[in-house]
Amino acid sequence: MEILFKPIGIVHSPFQKKEEIETEKFAHPQGFDSIEGELEIFREYEAGLKDTEGFSHLIVIFAFHESEGYRLHTKPFLDDTLRGLFSTRSPHRPNPIGLTVVKVIKRKGNILHVQGIDMIEGTPILDIKPYTPRDQKISIKYGWLEDKMKKK
Amino acid sequence: MEILFKPIGIVHSPFQKKEEIETEKFAHPQGFDSIEGELEIFREYEAGLKDTEGFSHLIVIFAFHESEGYRLHTKPFLDDTLRGLFSTRSPHRPNPIGLTVVKVIKRKGNILHVQGIDMIEGTPILDIKPYTPRDQKISIKYGWLEDKMKKK
C-alpha cells in the first residue's frame, strides 16, 4: 500500500540551507519563536484558508524534501546517545514528514505570515491544521529530552 | 511533484467504522482521553520505538484512508457554518493526513498501548513523533471553535 501526496504550498524561510539552522535552538521551547517566514498556499487552495486567521497557532505538516534514508537508532541533534528514531524529531524517517506549530501573524490572500519557522526555503507544505485545545497537553514527560531541553 | 508514503503500522481501535465515532466528543478537549487502543508498528520498524516509552505523549500521523474528495469550504462536525477547510480538522483534505496526540500507557515490543484514540480500526500509521515542550502552546486563540469547544 502506497499513498501519494502532493504539495499544497511552499515555505518561505530565512534559512536557505539546512546547515543554517542552528540545532541548539531546538533545546529551547521558544528557540524558533522569533523566526518569521511565510506559508505560500497555492492559489487553487486559497479558499481553504478562510477562518485560519482566527487561530493563534497552526500546525504545518510538510515534507523533509532534502532528507534521504534513515536509521532506526539515531543520534539526535541534542544528544550523543543513540535513540530510537520515533523518540526523535530527526528529518531522516521512513516517511520524511515534518510537523511544526507556528504562530499566525496575519494572512494576506494565499500567504500566511507566521512566526516559529524551523524549515528551509522551498519546503513543500502538505497540510495546514488549526491548533486546538485537544493538542494542548499541559503535564508532559519527555524522556531523554528532559535533560537536554530547558524548561518553559 | 508527488511524494510517496507507505504505512509503518496500523491503528487498533474500538471504532470499527467512522460512524461509530461520536463527533460531539470533539467538543471536549478530553473527549477521547479514555479511549484506549494500540499502535501496531510493523516489525521492520520496531527498533525505532526504543525510548518512546519515556514520553508521556506521542504524535501519531496517519492517513485518513477512507476519506475521498474535499471541499475548500466545509461544515465542520461542531458547526453549521461553512468554514475554510484549513481551519478545520475535517478528514476530507487535499492530502488526507490526520494527526492525533495520544498518551502512552506502555510499550510491548512493536505494540504501543495508548489512550486518546479517535481513529478507526485499520488506520494506516505514517509516523510517530515525540510530543515535546515545543508543541505545547499554552496561551492560544482558536477562532470559530471557541464557542463550540468547552474550555479545559
HADDOCK unambig.tbl for C-alpha pairs under 7 A between the chains (distance, minus, plus):
assign (segid A and resid 1 and name CA) (segid B and resid 6 and name CA) 6.24 0.50 0.50
assign (segid A and resid 2 and name CA) (segid B and resid 4 and name CA) 6.49 0.50 0.50
assign (segid A and resid 2 and name CA) (segid B and resid 5 and name CA) 5.72 0.50 0.50
assign (segid A and resid 2 and name CA) (segid B and resid 6 and name CA) 4.67 0.50 0.50
assign (segid A and resid 3 and name CA) (segid B and resid 4 and name CA) 5.64 0.50 0.50
assign (segid A and resid 3 and name CA) (segid B and resid 5 and name CA) 5.08 0.50 0.50
assign (segid A and resid 3 and name CA) (segid B and resid 6 and name CA) 5.98 0.50 0.50
assign (segid A and resid 4 and name CA) (segid B and resid 2 and name CA) 6.49 0.50 0.50
assign (segid A and resid 4 and name CA) (segid B and resid 3 and name CA) 5.65 0.50 0.50
assign (segid A and resid 4 and name CA) (segid B and resid 4 and name CA) 4.69 0.50 0.50
assign (segid A and resid 4 and name CA) (segid B and resid 5 and name CA) 6.34 0.50 0.50
assign (segid A and resid 5 and name CA) (segid B and resid 2 and name CA) 5.72 0.50 0.50
assign (segid A and resid 5 and name CA) (segid B and resid 3 and name CA) 5.10 0.50 0.50
assign (segid A and resid 5 and name CA) (segid B and resid 4 and name CA) 6.35 0.50 0.50
assign (segid A and resid 5 and name CA) (segid B and resid 95 and name CA) 5.75 0.50 0.50
assign (segid A and resid 6 and name CA) (segid B and resid 1 and name CA) 6.27 0.50 0.50
assign (segid A and resid 6 and name CA) (segid B and resid 2 and name CA) 4.68 0.50 0.50
assign (segid A and resid 6 and name CA) (segid B and resid 3 and name CA) 6.00 0.50 0.50
assign (segid A and resid 29 and name CA) (segid B and resid 133 and name CA) 5.54 0.50 0.50
assign (segid A and resid 29 and name CA) (segid B and resid 134 and name CA) 4.50 0.50 0.50
assign (segid A and resid 30 and name CA) (segid B and resid 134 and name CA) 6.88 0.50 0.50
assign (segid A and resid 45 and name CA) (segid B and resid 72 and name CA) 6.96 0.50 0.50
assign (segid A and resid 47 and name CA) (segid B and resid 72 and name CA) 5.83 0.50 0.50
assign (segid A and resid 47 and name CA) (segid B and resid 84 and name CA) 6.50 0.50 0.50
assign (segid A and resid 48 and name CA) (segid B and resid 72 and name CA) 4.39 0.50 0.50
assign (segid A and resid 48 and name CA) (segid B and resid 73 and name CA) 6.09 0.50 0.50
assign (segid A and resid 48 and name CA) (segid B and resid 84 and name CA) 4.26 0.50 0.50
assign (segid A and resid 48 and name CA) (segid B and resid 85 and name CA) 4.64 0.50 0.50
assign (segid A and resid 48 and name CA) (segid B and resid 86 and name CA) 5.37 0.50 0.50
assign (segid A and resid 49 and name CA) (segid B and resid 84 and name CA) 5.34 0.50 0.50
assign (segid A and resid 49 and name CA) (segid B and resid 85 and name CA) 6.81 0.50 0.50
assign (segid A and resid 49 and name CA) (segid B and resid 86 and name CA) 5.48 0.50 0.50
assign (segid A and resid 49 and name CA) (segid B and resid 87 and name CA) 6.77 0.50 0.50
assign (segid A and resid 50 and name CA) (segid B and resid 83 and name CA) 6.66 0.50 0.50
assign (segid A and resid 50 and name CA) (segid B and resid 84 and name CA) 4.32 0.50 0.50
assign (segid A and resid 51 and name CA) (segid B and resid 83 and name CA) 6.42 0.50 0.50
assign (segid A and resid 51 and name CA) (segid B and resid 84 and name CA) 5.65 0.50 0.50
assign (segid A and resid 51 and name CA) (segid B and resid 87 and name CA) 5.77 0.50 0.50
assign (segid A and resid 52 and name CA) (segid B and resid 86 and name CA) 6.57 0.50 0.50
assign (segid A and resid 52 and name CA) (segid B and resid 87 and name CA) 4.78 0.50 0.50
assign (segid A and resid 54 and name CA) (segid B and resid 142 and name CA) 6.25 0.50 0.50
assign (segid A and resid 54 and name CA) (segid B and resid 143 and name CA) 4.03 0.50 0.50
assign (segid A and resid 54 and name CA) (segid B and resid 144 and name CA) 6.98 0.50 0.50
assign (segid A and resid 55 and name CA) (segid B and resid 141 and name CA) 5.16 0.50 0.50
assign (segid A and resid 55 and name CA) (segid B and resid 142 and name CA) 4.40 0.50 0.50
assign (segid A and resid 55 and name CA) (segid B and resid 143 and name CA) 4.92 0.50 0.50
assign (segid A and resid 56 and name CA) (segid B and resid 140 and name CA) 5.64 0.50 0.50
assign (segid A and resid 56 and name CA) (segid B and resid 141 and name CA) 4.89 0.50 0.50
assign (segid A and resid 56 and name CA) (segid B and resid 142 and name CA) 6.49 0.50 0.50
assign (segid A and resid 57 and name CA) (segid B and resid 140 and name CA) 6.91 0.50 0.50
assign (segid A and resid 72 and name CA) (segid B and resid 45 and name CA) 6.95 0.50 0.50
assign (segid A and resid 72 and name CA) (segid B and resid 47 and name CA) 5.83 0.50 0.50
assign (segid A and resid 72 and name CA) (segid B and resid 48 and name CA) 4.38 0.50 0.50
assign (segid A and resid 73 and name CA) (segid B and resid 48 and name CA) 6.10 0.50 0.50
assign (segid A and resid 83 and name CA) (segid B and resid 50 and name CA) 6.67 0.50 0.50
assign (segid A and resid 83 and name CA) (segid B and resid 51 and name CA) 6.44 0.50 0.50
assign (segid A and resid 84 and name CA) (segid B and resid 47 and name CA) 6.50 0.50 0.50
assign (segid A and resid 84 and name CA) (segid B and resid 48 and name CA) 4.25 0.50 0.50
assign (segid A and resid 84 and name CA) (segid B and resid 49 and name CA) 5.35 0.50 0.50
assign (segid A and resid 84 and name CA) (segid B and resid 50 and name CA) 4.32 0.50 0.50
assign (segid A and resid 84 and name CA) (segid B and resid 51 and name CA) 5.67 0.50 0.50
assign (segid A and resid 85 and name CA) (segid B and resid 48 and name CA) 4.64 0.50 0.50
assign (segid A and resid 85 and name CA) (segid B and resid 49 and name CA) 6.83 0.50 0.50
assign (segid A and resid 86 and name CA) (segid B and resid 48 and name CA) 5.37 0.50 0.50
assign (segid A and resid 86 and name CA) (segid B and resid 49 and name CA) 5.49 0.50 0.50
assign (segid A and resid 86 and name CA) (segid B and resid 52 and name CA) 6.58 0.50 0.50
assign (segid A and resid 86 and name CA) (segid B and resid 128 and name CA) 5.54 0.50 0.50
assign (segid A and resid 86 and name CA) (segid B and resid 129 and name CA) 5.40 0.50 0.50
assign (segid A and resid 86 and name CA) (segid B and resid 130 and name CA) 6.88 0.50 0.50
assign (segid A and resid 87 and name CA) (segid B and resid 49 and name CA) 6.76 0.50 0.50
assign (segid A and resid 87 and name CA) (segid B and resid 51 and name CA) 5.77 0.50 0.50
assign (segid A and resid 87 and name CA) (segid B and resid 52 and name CA) 4.78 0.50 0.50
assign (segid A and resid 87 and name CA) (segid B and resid 129 and name CA) 6.12 0.50 0.50
assign (segid A and resid 87 and name CA) (segid B and resid 130 and name CA) 5.24 0.50 0.50
assign (segid A and resid 88 and name CA) (segid B and resid 129 and name CA) 6.51 0.50 0.50
assign (segid A and resid 88 and name CA) (segid B and resid 130 and name CA) 6.29 0.50 0.50
assign (segid A and resid 89 and name CA) (segid B and resid 129 and name CA) 6.30 0.50 0.50
assign (segid A and resid 95 and name CA) (segid B and resid 5 and name CA) 5.77 0.50 0.50
assign (segid A and resid 95 and name CA) (segid B and resid 126 and name CA) 6.38 0.50 0.50
assign (segid A and resid 95 and name CA) (segid B and resid 127 and name CA) 6.59 0.50 0.50
assign (segid A and resid 101 and name CA) (segid B and resid 135 and name CA) 6.44 0.50 0.50
assign (segid A and resid 126 and name CA) (segid B and resid 95 and name CA) 6.37 0.50 0.50
assign (segid A and resid 127 and name CA) (segid B and resid 95 and name CA) 6.60 0.50 0.50
assign (segid A and resid 128 and name CA) (segid B and resid 86 and name CA) 5.54 0.50 0.50
assign (segid A and resid 129 and name CA) (segid B and resid 86 and name CA) 5.40 0.50 0.50
assign (segid A and resid 129 and name CA) (segid B and resid 87 and name CA) 6.11 0.50 0.50
assign (segid A and resid 129 and name CA) (segid B and resid 88 and name CA) 6.50 0.50 0.50
assign (segid A and resid 129 and name CA) (segid B and resid 89 and name CA) 6.30 0.50 0.50
assign (segid A and resid 130 and name CA) (segid B and resid 86 and name CA) 6.89 0.50 0.50
assign (segid A and resid 130 and name CA) (segid B and resid 87 and name CA) 5.24 0.50 0.50
assign (segid A and resid 130 and name CA) (segid B and resid 88 and name CA) 6.30 0.50 0.50
assign (segid A and resid 132 and name CA) (segid B and resid 142 and name CA) 6.12 0.50 0.50
assign (segid A and resid 133 and name CA) (segid B and resid 29 and name CA) 5.53 0.50 0.50
assign (segid A and resid 134 and name CA) (segid B and resid 29 and name CA) 4.49 0.50 0.50
assign (segid A and resid 134 and name CA) (segid B and resid 30 and name CA) 6.87 0.50 0.50
assign (segid A and resid 135 and name CA) (segid B and resid 101 and name CA) 6.43 0.50 0.50
assign (segid A and resid 136 and name CA) (segid B and resid 136 and name CA) 5.81 0.50 0.50
assign (segid A and resid 136 and name CA) (segid B and resid 137 and name CA) 6.50 0.50 0.50
assign (segid A and resid 137 and name CA) (segid B and resid 136 and name CA) 6.50 0.50 0.50
assign (segid A and resid 140 and name CA) (segid B and resid 56 and name CA) 5.63 0.50 0.50
assign (segid A and resid 140 and name CA) (segid B and resid 57 and name CA) 6.90 0.50 0.50
assign (segid A and resid 141 and name CA) (segid B and resid 55 and name CA) 5.16 0.50 0.50
assign (segid A and resid 141 and name CA) (segid B and resid 56 and name CA) 4.88 0.50 0.50
assign (segid A and resid 142 and name CA) (segid B and resid 54 and name CA) 6.25 0.50 0.50
assign (segid A and resid 142 and name CA) (segid B and resid 55 and name CA) 4.40 0.50 0.50
assign (segid A and resid 142 and name CA) (segid B and resid 56 and name CA) 6.49 0.50 0.50
assign (segid A and resid 142 and name CA) (segid B and resid 132 and name CA) 6.12 0.50 0.50
assign (segid A and resid 143 and name CA) (segid B and resid 54 and name CA) 4.04 0.50 0.50
assign (segid A and resid 143 and name CA) (segid B and resid 55 and name CA) 4.92 0.50 0.50
assign (segid A and resid 144 and name CA) (segid B and resid 54 and name CA) 6.99 0.50 0.50
